[in-house]
């Protein structure tokens, strides 16, 4: 037997041994039985392909972030007490709904805060116009966190505002995600740093113990100015978000501005991420002023370091809280089985359940997988609308006439379990009405999807959607 043959046999045996080890890890740590079975079959049937894939995608928790939170427990608790004392909301006025709201509080490990002014910012020009104006008015500090940061026209506009801010003596800190911002040139970063802006890749200092991991993306989009004004929503920093892409055309997205005590909760999410990225704990204003006539608001930050699957439970609690209306906008619809069943049950008990999704695609696998889920929920009475006027990227929902939400969480497994996300929940009839009006405008630009899966005219979709669904646990 030649040395080459021995080397090949050793390599094949090594892959099979590693595949068996990874299969046991998948059985112990997979989120669902379906995910465990999928990984085990993949690893044992095709170890040479599955082992590298598992190295990149086979973990669900970022243990280092968990340890960091544990080390910071007392500091976080102290800040949380300070935040809560500022403007606690009176939940008694919500009547029986207060039980649902308390569940949201438990998920957020924060209390609903009163006295917040909220402003919906529809699409890129309105959102970034508001963000840039707030940055230009900053007096002490600016915190910026985006999943995607590009060196294009919008990215350079942001850089100019941040540099001008830093030159006025305002402290500027920026976090970006290395995967979402892949290709961001070093010259862009150097330009900011040379002007005094502190900017860091979210995973620059500390990473997953598995160096190959590409899960655990920071998908948050947060801007905080002086601890008094905050922005959150679905928009990243790239020209396509301003509607400048020939491929997508109009980019339909939603951000919101918050002025008031809840900004401190948004700021806490940034502060934890900044400590993870840099090891520093910034000095910040934790007592934003309460605004007269403001609304009750809660910032729910979710991620793979949470003790429970906070993202999924957020959707489940919202679905179960609905009694007459549940409208959800999401660019990706790849839910887990619990959310699928909750949506069906809501529709069966008479709730007007509507899903607003894009007709255009930006990620093939996720777009294809959604078709196999439409057929599951539609027979129960869930209405699926496909947005036709460009690309729908908004992550919003409205429950009955008392709650609305704007944030970064997509209705897919990656957002609910693997990404760091954040969403603002507003418990107010006026805000719910504003979000509902926004939905109605979007529905005017959409069509009701009524095609059964087997009747889809495109063979590519019929043949590949079931295959794409196999990847649902990581989509």
C-alpha positions as CSV (number, residue, x, y, z in Angstrom):
1,X,0.0,0.0,0.0
2,X,1.4,3.4,-1.0
3,X,1.9,6.3,1.3
4,X,-0.6,8.2,-0.8
5,X,-3.3,5.6,-0.2
6,X,-2.5,5.5,3.6
7,X,-2.7,9.3,3.7
8,X,-6.1,9.2,2.0
9,X,-7.5,6.5,4.3
10,X,-6.3,8.4,7.3
11,X,-8.0,11.6,6.0
12,X,-11.3,9.8,5.3
13,X,-11.2,8.1,8.7
14,X,-10.4,11.4,10.4
15,X,-13.3,13.1,8.8
16,X,-15.7,10.3,9.8
17,X,-14.5,10.4,13.4
18,X,-14.9,14.2,13.6
19,X,-18.4,13.8,11.9
20,X,-19.5,11.4,14.6
21,X,-18.2,13.8,17.4
22,X,-20.0,16.7,15.7
23,X,-23.2,14.5,15.4
24,X,-23.2,14.0,19.1
25,X,-22.7,17.7,19.7
26,X,-25.7,18.4,17.4
27,X,-27.9,15.9,19.3
28,X,-27.0,17.6,22.6
29,X,-27.2,21.2,21.5
30,X,-29.5,21.5,18.5
31,X,-32.5,23.9,19.2
32,X,-35.1,21.4,17.8
33,X,-35.4,17.7,17.1
34,X,-35.7,18.5,13.4
35,X,-32.4,20.4,13.5
36,X,-30.7,17.6,15.4
37,X,-31.9,15.0,12.9
38,X,-30.9,17.2,10.0
39,X,-27.3,17.7,11.3
40,X,-26.9,14.1,12.2
41,X,-28.0,12.8,8.8
42,X,-25.9,15.4,7.0
43,X,-22.8,14.7,9.0
44,X,-23.0,10.9,8.8
45,X,-24.0,10.8,5.1
46,X,-21.6,13.4,3.7
47,X,-18.9,14.0,6.4
48,X,-16.4,15.7,4.0
49,X,-19.0,18.4,3.2
50,X,-20.8,18.5,6.5
51,X,-17.8,18.9,8.8
52,X,-16.7,22.2,7.3
53,X,-20.3,23.5,7.2
54,X,-20.8,22.5,10.9
55,X,-17.6,24.4,11.8
56,X,-19.1,27.6,10.4
57,X,-22.8,27.2,11.3
58,X,-23.1,24.5,13.9
59,X,-23.4,26.5,17.2
60,X,-26.3,28.4,18.6
61,X,-24.9,30.3,21.7
62,X,-22.1,32.7,22.1
63,X,-20.7,31.5,25.4
64,X,-18.2,34.4,25.7
65,X,-21.0,37.0,25.6
66,X,-22.8,35.0,28.3
67,X,-19.7,35.1,30.4
68,X,-19.3,38.8,29.8
69,X,-22.9,39.5,30.9
70,X,-22.3,37.3,34.0
71,X,-19.2,39.4,34.9
72,X,-21.1,42.6,34.4
73,X,-24.2,41.4,36.2
74,X,-24.0,43.9,39.1
75,X,-23.2,46.8,36.8
76,X,-26.1,45.9,34.5
77,X,-28.4,45.5,37.4
78,X,-27.4,48.9,38.8
79,X,-28.0,50.6,35.4
80,X,-31.3,48.8,35.1
81,X,-32.5,50.0,38.5
82,X,-31.5,53.6,37.5
83,X,-33.4,53.3,34.2
84,X,-36.5,51.9,35.8
85,X,-36.7,54.5,38.6
86,X,-36.7,57.2,35.9
87,X,-40.3,56.7,34.5
88,X,-42.0,53.4,35.3
89,X,-45.2,52.9,33.4
90,X,-48.6,52.2,35.1
91,X,-49.6,48.9,33.5
92,X,-52.9,48.7,35.4
93,X,-54.5,50.9,32.7
94,X,-54.0,48.1,30.2
95,X,-56.4,45.9,32.1
96,X,-56.1,42.2,31.2
97,X,-53.5,43.0,28.6
98,X,-51.0,43.8,31.3
99,X,-50.2,40.1,31.7
100,X,-49.0,40.0,28.1
101,X,-47.0,43.2,28.7
102,X,-45.4,41.7,31.8
103,X,-44.3,38.7,29.6
104,X,-42.5,41.2,27.3
105,X,-40.9,42.8,30.4
106,X,-39.7,39.4,31.5
107,X,-38.2,38.7,28.1
108,X,-36.4,42.1,28.1
109,X,-35.4,42.0,31.8
110,X,-36.5,45.6,31.7
111,X,-39.7,47.5,32.7
112,X,-42.0,49.4,30.4
113,X,-41.2,53.1,30.7
114,X,-43.6,56.0,30.2
115,X,-43.1,59.5,28.7
116,X,-41.6,58.6,25.3
117,X,-42.2,60.6,22.2
118,X,-42.1,58.3,19.1
119,X,-41.9,59.2,15.4
120,X,-42.2,56.7,12.6
121,X,-39.6,57.3,9.9
122,X,-40.7,55.7,6.6
123,X,-38.0,54.8,4.2
124,X,-34.4,55.8,3.9
125,X,-34.5,59.6,3.2
126,X,-36.7,60.3,6.2
127,X,-34.8,58.0,8.5
128,X,-31.3,59.2,7.7
129,X,-32.5,62.8,7.4
130,X,-33.6,62.5,11.0
131,X,-30.4,60.6,12.1
132,X,-28.1,63.1,10.5
133,X,-30.0,66.1,12.0
134,X,-29.7,64.5,15.5
135,X,-26.0,63.8,15.1
136,X,-25.4,67.4,14.0
137,X,-27.1,68.6,17.2
138,X,-25.2,66.3,19.5
139,X,-23.5,67.9,22.5
140,X,-21.7,65.2,24.4
141,X,-21.7,61.8,22.6
142,X,-23.1,59.8,19.7
143,X,-23.4,56.0,19.6
144,X,-23.9,54.3,16.2
145,X,-24.4,50.6,15.6
146,X,-25.2,49.0,12.2
147,X,-25.1,45.5,10.8
148,X,-24.1,46.8,7.3
149,X,-21.8,49.8,6.8
150,X,-20.8,50.5,3.2
151,X,-18.3,52.9,1.7
152,X,-20.8,54.3,-0.8
153,X,-22.6,57.6,-1.0
154,X,-24.7,57.1,2.1
155,X,-21.8,55.6,4.0
156,X,-19.6,58.6,3.2
157,X,-22.4,61.0,4.2
158,X,-22.6,59.3,7.6
159,X,-18.8,59.5,7.9
160,X,-18.9,63.2,7.2
161,X,-21.5,63.9,9.9
162,X,-19.6,61.8,12.4
163,X,-16.3,63.4,11.6
164,X,-17.8,66.9,11.9
165,X,-19.3,65.8,15.2
166,X,-15.9,64.5,16.6
167,X,-14.1,67.6,15.5
168,X,-16.6,69.6,17.7
169,X,-15.4,67.6,20.7
170,X,-18.3,65.2,20.8
171,X,-17.4,61.6,21.7
172,X,-18.3,59.3,18.8
173,X,-18.4,55.5,19.0
174,X,-19.3,53.2,16.2
175,X,-19.9,49.4,16.0
176,X,-20.3,47.5,12.7
177,X,-20.7,43.8,12.0
178,X,-17.8,42.2,10.1
179,X,-20.0,39.9,8.1
180,X,-22.7,42.4,7.3
181,X,-20.0,45.0,6.4
182,X,-17.8,42.6,4.5
183,X,-15.6,44.6,2.0
184,X,-15.6,47.8,4.1
185,X,-12.2,49.2,3.1
186,X,-9.6,50.0,5.7
187,X,-9.3,53.5,4.3
188,X,-12.8,54.2,5.4
189,X,-12.1,53.1,8.9
190,X,-8.8,55.0,9.0
191,X,-10.5,58.2,7.9
192,X,-12.9,58.0,10.8
193,X,-10.2,57.1,13.3
194,X,-7.9,59.8,12.2
195,X,-10.7,62.3,13.0
196,X,-11.1,60.9,16.5
197,X,-14.1,58.6,15.9
198,X,-13.8,55.3,17.8
199,X,-15.0,52.5,15.5
200,X,-14.9,48.7,16.1
201,X,-15.9,45.5,14.5
202,X,-18.3,43.8,16.8
203,X,-16.1,40.7,17.0
204,X,-12.8,42.5,16.8
205,X,-11.6,41.7,20.3
206,X,-13.5,38.6,21.4
207,X,-14.9,35.9,19.2
208,X,-16.6,32.6,19.5
209,X,-14.3,29.9,20.7
210,X,-14.7,28.3,17.3
211,X,-12.7,30.6,15.1
212,X,-14.6,29.4,12.0
213,X,-18.1,30.5,13.3
214,X,-20.0,33.0,11.1
215,X,-23.2,32.8,13.2
216,X,-23.8,35.3,16.0
217,X,-24.1,38.3,13.7
218,X,-24.9,41.7,15.2
219,X,-28.0,42.7,13.2
220,X,-28.9,45.7,15.4
221,X,-29.4,49.2,13.9
222,X,-29.0,51.7,16.7
223,X,-28.2,55.4,17.0
224,X,-28.2,57.2,20.3
225,X,-27.5,60.9,20.8
226,X,-26.6,62.3,24.2
227,X,-28.6,59.6,25.8
228,X,-31.8,61.6,25.1
229,X,-32.6,60.6,21.5
230,X,-32.5,57.2,19.9
231,X,-33.2,55.6,16.5
232,X,-34.0,51.9,15.8
233,X,-35.4,50.1,12.8
234,X,-34.6,48.1,9.7
235,X,-32.3,50.4,7.8
236,X,-28.6,49.8,7.3
237,X,-26.0,52.1,5.9
238,X,-25.9,51.5,2.1
239,X,-27.2,53.2,-1.0
240,X,-29.8,50.5,-1.6
241,X,-31.5,51.6,1.6
242,X,-32.0,55.0,0.0
243,X,-33.7,53.4,-3.1
244,X,-30.6,53.9,-5.3
245,X,-30.3,50.3,-6.4
246,X,-31.2,49.4,-10.0
247,X,-31.9,45.8,-8.9
248,X,-34.3,46.7,-6.0
249,X,-35.6,50.1,-6.9
250,X,-37.7,51.5,-4.1
251,X,-36.5,50.2,-0.8
252,X,-39.5,50.0,1.6
253,X,-38.2,50.1,5.2
254,X,-39.2,51.5,8.6
255,X,-37.2,53.2,11.4
256,X,-38.4,55.2,14.4
257,X,-37.1,58.0,16.6
258,X,-37.6,57.8,20.4
259,X,-37.1,60.7,22.8
260,X,-37.5,59.8,26.4
261,X,-36.6,57.3,29.1
262,X,-36.7,54.2,26.8
263,X,-33.6,55.6,25.0
264,X,-31.6,54.4,28.0
265,X,-32.7,50.8,27.3
266,X,-31.6,51.2,23.7
267,X,-28.3,52.6,24.9
268,X,-27.8,49.6,27.3
269,X,-27.9,47.3,24.3
270,X,-25.2,49.4,22.7
271,X,-23.1,49.6,25.9
272,X,-23.1,45.8,26.2
273,X,-22.0,45.4,22.6
274,X,-19.3,48.1,23.0
275,X,-17.9,46.3,26.1
276,X,-17.8,43.1,24.1
277,X,-16.1,44.7,21.1
278,X,-13.6,46.8,23.0
279,X,-13.5,45.8,26.6
280,X,-14.4,49.4,27.6
281,X,-17.4,50.6,29.6
282,X,-18.3,54.1,28.4
283,X,-19.6,56.9,30.7
284,X,-23.1,57.6,29.5
285,X,-26.3,59.5,30.5
286,X,-28.7,57.0,32.0
287,X,-31.5,59.4,33.0
288,X,-33.0,60.8,29.7
289,X,-35.8,63.3,30.3
290,X,-39.4,62.2,30.5
291,X,-41.5,63.8,27.8
292,X,-44.9,65.2,28.5
293,X,-47.6,63.4,26.5
294,X,-45.2,60.6,25.8
295,X,-46.0,56.9,25.3
296,X,-45.2,53.7,27.1
297,X,-42.3,52.0,25.5
298,X,-40.0,49.0,26.0
299,X,-36.8,48.1,24.2
300,X,-36.4,44.3,23.7
301,X,-32.9,43.3,22.9
302,X,-32.5,39.6,21.9
303,X,-29.5,37.4,21.0
304,X,-27.7,34.1,21.3
305,X,-26.5,34.9,24.8
306,X,-30.0,34.9,26.2
307,X,-31.0,32.2,28.7
308,X,-34.2,31.6,26.6
309,X,-35.0,32.0,22.9
310,X,-36.1,35.5,23.4
311,X,-36.7,36.3,19.7
312,X,-39.1,33.4,19.1
313,X,-40.9,34.1,22.4
314,X,-41.4,37.8,21.4
315,X,-43.3,36.7,18.3
316,X,-45.2,34.0,20.2
317,X,-46.3,36.4,22.9
318,X,-47.4,39.0,20.3
319,X,-49.4,36.4,18.4
320,X,-51.1,35.0,21.5
321,X,-51.9,38.5,22.7
322,X,-53.9,39.4,19.6
323,X,-57.7,39.2,19.8
324,X,-58.8,40.9,16.6
325,X,-55.8,42.0,14.5
326,X,-52.2,40.9,14.0
327,X,-50.3,42.4,11.1
328,X,-46.7,41.5,10.6
329,X,-44.2,42.9,8.0
330,X,-41.1,40.8,7.5
331,X,-38.7,40.5,4.5
332,X,-38.1,36.8,5.4
333,X,-40.6,34.3,6.5
334,X,-38.9,31.1,7.7
335,X,-40.6,30.5,11.1
336,X,-40.2,27.6,13.5
337,X,-43.0,25.1,14.0
338,X,-44.2,26.9,17.2
339,X,-44.7,30.2,15.4
340,X,-46.4,28.5,12.4
341,X,-48.9,26.8,14.8
342,X,-49.4,30.0,16.8
343,X,-50.2,32.0,13.6
344,X,-52.7,29.3,12.5
345,X,-54.4,29.2,15.8
346,X,-54.7,33.0,15.9
347,X,-56.4,32.9,12.5
348,X,-58.6,30.0,13.5
349,X,-59.9,31.9,16.6
350,X,-60.9,34.8,14.3
351,X,-57.9,37.1,14.4
352,X,-57.2,39.1,11.2
353,X,-53.7,37.7,10.6
354,X,-51.8,39.3,7.7
355,X,-48.2,38.7,6.6
356,X,-46.6,41.3,4.4
357,X,-43.5,40.0,2.6
358,X,-41.5,41.1,-0.5
359,X,-42.2,39.9,-4.0
360,X,-38.6,40.6,-4.9
361,X,-35.7,38.6,-3.4
362,X,-32.4,39.6,-2.0
363,X,-31.4,36.2,-0.6
364,X,-32.3,33.2,-2.8
365,X,-32.5,30.4,-0.1
366,X,-34.7,32.4,2.3
367,X,-37.0,33.7,-0.5
368,X,-37.5,30.1,-1.8
369,X,-38.0,28.5,1.6
370,X,-40.9,31.0,2.4
371,X,-43.0,29.5,-0.4
372,X,-43.2,26.1,1.5
373,X,-44.4,28.0,4.6
374,X,-47.1,30.0,2.8
375,X,-49.0,26.8,2.1
376,X,-48.9,25.8,5.8
377,X,-50.5,29.0,7.1
378,X,-52.9,30.0,4.4
379,X,-55.4,27.2,4.8
380,X,-55.9,28.3,8.4
381,X,-56.9,31.8,7.3
382,X,-53.6,33.7,7.4
383,X,-53.5,36.2,4.6
384,X,-50.1,36.6,2.8
385,X,-49.5,39.8,0.9
386,X,-46.6,40.2,-1.5
387,X,-45.2,43.8,-1.8
388,X,-44.8,44.9,-5.4
389,X,-43.4,48.4,-5.2
390,X,-39.7,47.6,-4.8
391,X,-38.3,45.6,-1.9
392,X,-40.0,45.3,1.4
393,X,-37.5,45.2,4.3
394,X,-39.6,46.5,7.1
395,X,-39.7,44.6,10.4
396,X,-42.9,45.8,12.1
397,X,-46.0,44.5,13.7
398,X,-49.3,45.8,15.1
399,X,-51.5,43.9,17.7
400,X,-55.1,44.9,17.9
401,X,-55.4,48.7,18.6
402,X,-53.0,48.9,21.6
403,X,-49.5,47.8,20.6
404,X,-47.0,48.4,17.7
405,X,-43.4,47.4,17.2
406,X,-40.6,48.6,15.0
407,X,-37.2,46.9,15.1
408,X,-34.6,44.7,13.4
409,X,-36.1,41.2,14.0
410,X,-37.1,39.2,11.0
411,X,-39.6,36.3,11.2
412,X,-36.9,33.7,10.6
413,X,-34.8,31.3,12.7
414,X,-31.6,33.3,12.2
415,X,-33.1,36.5,13.7
416,X,-35.0,34.7,16.4
417,X,-32.1,32.6,17.6
418,X,-28.7,33.3,16.1
419,X,-28.4,37.1,15.7
420,X,-28.2,40.0,18.1
421,X,-31.4,42.0,17.5
422,X,-33.4,44.8,19.0
423,X,-37.0,46.0,18.7
424,X,-39.0,48.8,20.2
425,X,-42.5,47.9,21.6
426,X,-44.9,50.8,22.1
427,X,-48.1,50.2,24.1
428,X,-50.3,53.0,22.9
429,X,-53.5,53.2,20.8
430,X,-52.2,56.2,18.9
431,X,-49.0,54.5,17.9
432,X,-50.8,51.3,17.0
433,X,-53.1,53.4,14.7
434,X,-50.0,55.0,13.0
435,X,-48.5,51.6,12.4
436,X,-51.8,50.3,11.1
437,X,-52.1,53.2,8.7
438,X,-48.6,52.6,7.4
439,X,-49.6,48.9,6.8
440,X,-52.7,49.9,5.0
441,X,-50.6,52.1,2.6
442,X,-48.2,49.2,2.0
443,X,-51.1,46.8,1.4
444,X,-52.3,49.1,-1.3
445,X,-49.0,48.4,-3.1
446,X,-49.3,44.6,-2.5
447,X,-51.3,41.7,-3.9
448,X,-52.9,38.9,-1.9
449,X,-51.0,35.7,-2.5
450,X,-53.5,32.9,-3.2
451,X,-51.5,30.3,-5.3
452,X,-51.2,26.8,-3.9
453,X,-47.7,25.5,-3.9
454,X,-48.4,22.7,-6.4
455,X,-49.9,25.3,-8.8
456,X,-46.9,27.7,-8.8
457,X,-46.1,28.1,-12.5
458,X,-42.4,28.4,-12.0
459,X,-40.9,24.9,-11.8
460,X,-37.7,26.3,-10.3
461,X,-39.7,27.4,-7.2
462,X,-41.7,24.1,-6.9
463,X,-38.5,22.0,-7.1
464,X,-36.2,24.0,-5.0
465,X,-38.4,25.5,-2.2
466,X,-38.5,22.1,-0.4
467,X,-34.8,21.8,-0.6
468,X,-34.3,25.4,0.6
469,X,-36.5,24.6,3.6
470,X,-34.1,22.0,4.8
471,X,-31.8,24.9,5.7
472,X,-34.5,26.6,7.8
473,X,-32.7,26.2,11.1
474,X,-29.9,28.5,9.9
475,X,-31.8,30.8,7.6
